[in-house]
Amino acid sequence: MAKKYVLTATLPDGYVKTIGPTAVAFTHYWRLVAHLDNGKTEVFWGHTKSLAEAKKKQAAATGPGANRGWTRYDFEIVELTRTA
């Protein structure tokens, strides 16, 4: 049986996301906060196995925003820390 870990992401605004326990070797956490024209926000997040994979998520986010009524969005990527 694979050893499982708890992964933790701490974003610059102090938000802490805990993932796990998991045996998958995730390395980065990403969060997209979309600001809507009605003043509300939508939050999307995920975890990836590499920084390059997380950056691809950011690149993919630029297209659908206009179709969904986003006035702007904030995209953050942070490295995950692993604890046994």
C-alpha positions, 0 to 999 in steps of 0.5 A: 500500500502506498504511503499517504500524505497530507498536503497543505497550501498557504496562499498569500492572503492567509488562506490555508487549503489542506488536501488528503490524505493522498498518495498522489504526488501533487506539488502545486495548488492553484486558485482562480478568483473570478470577479463578476460584474454584479460584484460577486465572485466565483472561486475555482481551484485544483492541484497539479503534479508540476508547476508547468501543469499549473501554469497551463491552467492559468493560460486556459483561464483567460478565454472563458472569462468574457463568456462568463461575465468576469470583469477580472480574475486573480490566479495564484499558484503556490507550492504544496508542503507535505506531511506524513 
